[in-house]
Amino acid sequence: MPDPRILNARDAIVRVTSTAVCGSDLHLYNGFIPTMRKGDILGHEFMGEVVEVGRSVTTLRPGDRVVVPFPIACGHCRACERGLTSVCENSNPNAAVAEKLMGHSPCGIFGYSHMLGGYAGGQAEYVRVPFADFGPLKIEDGIPDEQVLFLSDILPTGYMGAEMCDISPGDVVAVWGAGPVGQFAIASAKLLGAERIIAIDRFDYRLRMAQEKAGATDVVNYEDQPVLETLDELTAGRGPDACIDSVGLEAHVDVTPLHAYDRAKQTVKAETDRPHALREAVMACAAGGVVSVIGVYGGFVDKFPMGAFMNKSLRMRTGQAHVHRYLKPLLDHIKAGTIDPSFVITHRMKLDDAPKAFKIFRDKKDDCEKVVLTP
């Protein structure tokens, strides 16, 4: 691919020093997000060194180390001024495409289909960063890439997932999915004062990490234990006060007919997403509780338990992470040593090995939790 160049006075060019494969990338890789084209560059978790800036960028200069948030945000629209940067009104040049599916368009996102802007992503040697006078966070020398790389996406996403739960002392929080975002949702729930945090997954290596590194107090392997019954037992029949879905549209369920039903409906385009974790979270959540959804969904789901949701007086909070609002507070936590996000990294590979990295990550081979790539 040709090297990117400055196209707008607010652009910067960043030489990538570290990038990562995200679970959201797998939705593209597996064909569930529309409007992808041959030659598109993926990747929305990256950081690096500024090598060039547009004439209107006064906050950065060549040589600065920066982490780049995955939502592309202008900083001046109504949404950005309210801190809702993942629904920036100005950064998606293809907003009309997204509006057909979603009613209103979210922001543009690096490496995430033409529906969300068609921007080249960060799994590359160089990236053009629009609105560079607002988005990137400067990182001082002496802090390793691996400690701050995940400020680009999954650490703020996990934190926002926990923050949306309105955690009070004594609360029980259940987290569906112990992938990287789930790990950070667990760690953030602990940071915010949850008394018990229950991790739900089917891979033992992920559950071990959740308990030993992230701070889960209990783990549930849903292939070995019925989730709803187990959560009732752990909460004296009340259910968790808050439930976090960090799985999203490609959820798996250990009920063969139900899984086959959703896969069949996806195949014939009768539904776009498999909402197993979301359905279970709604059914499990305590009356009056919160369902926090940070797993990515792309379109439409079937058999949503609306009766349970309404009659239990549940609240749902969701969204792509408004990364910009969390950058500095979470960087302060990293500097203070209250969280070291690098604990999720299990594989380090060269960018040239990205095809292998995608396969290992997708297929959960070699106990793969998170892959970091270096050009």
Disulfide bonds with the S-S distance in Angstrom:
none
